């Protein structure tokens, strides 16, 4: 994984927080449902970044699961870190 791709995944993690907060406020979801939604959102955002960098193709999204789950792990970890640090202020 190259540095630009890692930075893009980190930015995607930062984008996930306000996106998930908007969904949380609109639908009133909390707890485990939001955790699962953040997991799904991190996979979607990671797929978008990986497609943008040509790391995967639409036809072979699940051909390399270690790439997909590694990238979504970066997005999820950063999103949870950001959310954990600002949740008292929301």
Beta strands, then each sheet from edge to edge (+ up, - down):
end
